[in-house]
Amino acid sequence: MAKGTIPGLLIGGAIGAVSALLLAPKPGKEMRSDLSSRYNDLCESTSRVAGSVSQAASELVRSASDKASTVVASAKDTLGTAKTAGQDVLDEARGHLDETKDTLKSEAPSM
């Protein structure tokens, strides 16, 4: 459903109900009673719709929060893996550098 469908239906229904009551030939007391009854029905319907929308919004927020937590956890794992791999490469490069330095020292002519 489109965003404005439910409010549009509620407003249209209310306008139609009030118009029908006002145009129908009834005594004032009976018309007031009908208007009051229709008003109460509309309030109950609005409360039900508001509760339903609130529940759906809460579920959507909970779902989004769960998915965000999953993404954050995955990103942390990936970062940890990358950090470990980077440290391994750095350690290996230092080892090669130390070997090269030792080789140069041993092969260099004594001064």
C-alpha positions in Angstrom: 0.0 0.0 0.0 1.1 3.5 -0.6 2.0 5.8 2.3 -1.2 7.8 2.2 -3.6 5.0 1.5 -4.6 4.2 5.1 -5.0 7.8 6.3 -6.9 8.6 3.0 -9.3 5.7 3.6 -9.9 6.8 7.2 -10.5 10.4 6.3 -12.7 9.5 3.3 -14.7 7.1 5.4 -15.2 9.7 8.1 -16.3 12.3 5.6 -18.7 9.9 4.0 -20.2 8.8 7.3 -20.7 12.4 8.5 -22.2 13.4 5.1 -24.6 10.4 5.2 -25.7 11.2 8.7 -26.2 14.9 8.0 -28.1 14.4 4.8 -30.4 11.6 6.2 -33.8 12.8 7.5 -33.5 12.0 11.2 -34.5 13.9 14.4 -31.6 15.8 16.1 -31.3 13.4 19.1 -31.0 10.4 16.9 -28.6 12.2 14.6 -26.4 13.1 17.5 -26.5 9.6 18.8 -25.5 8.3 15.3 -22.7 10.8 15.0 -21.4 9.9 18.5 -21.5 6.2 17.6 -19.7 6.8 14.3 -17.1 9.0 16.0 -16.4 6.3 18.6 -16.0 3.7 15.8 -13.6 5.9 14.0 -11.6 6.5 17.2 -11.4 2.7 17.7 -10.3 2.1 14.1 -7.7 4.8 14.3 -6.3 3.3 17.5 -6.1 -0.1 15.9 -4.3 1.3 12.9 -1.9 3.3 15.1 -1.2 0.2 17.1 -0.5 -1.8 14.0 1.7 0.9 12.5 3.6 1.2 15.8 4.1 -2.5 16.0 5.3 -2.7 12.4 7.7 0.2 13.0 9.1 -1.5 16.2 9.7 -4.7 14.2 11.4 -2.8 11.5 13.7 -1.1 13.9 14.5 -4.4 15.7 15.3 -6.0 12.4 17.5 -3.2 11.2 19.3 -3.2 14.5 19.9 -6.9 14.3 21.3 -6.6 10.7 23.5 -3.6 11.7 24.9 -5.7 14.5 25.7 -8.5 12.1 27.4 -6.1 9.7 29.5 -4.5 12.5 30.6 -7.9 13.8 31.5 -9.0 10.3 33.5 -5.8 9.7 35.3 -6.3 13.0 36.2 -9.9 12.0 37.5 -8.7 8.6 39.5 -5.9 10.2 41.1 -8.4 12.7 42.0 -10.8 9.8 43.5 -7.9 7.8 45.5 -6.6 10.8 46.9 -10.1 11.4 47.8 -10.6 7.8 49.4 -7.2 7.7 51.4 -8.0 10.8 52.6 -11.3 9.3 53.8 -9.5 6.1 55.6 -6.9 8.3 57.3 -9.5 10.4 58.4 -11.4 7.2 59.7 -8.2 5.7 61.7 -7.4 8.9 63.1 -11.0 8.8 64.3 -10.5 5.2 65.7 -7.1 6.1 67.7 -8.6 9.0 69.0 -11.4 6.8 70.1 -8.9 4.1 71.7 -6.7 6.8 73.6 -9.8 8.2 74.6 -10.9 4.7 75.9 -7.4 3.8 77.9 -7.2 7.1 79.5 -10.6 6.5 80.4 -9.9 2.9 81.5 -6.4 3.3 85.3 -5.9 3.3 86.7 -5.2 6.7 87.9 -1.6 7.2 
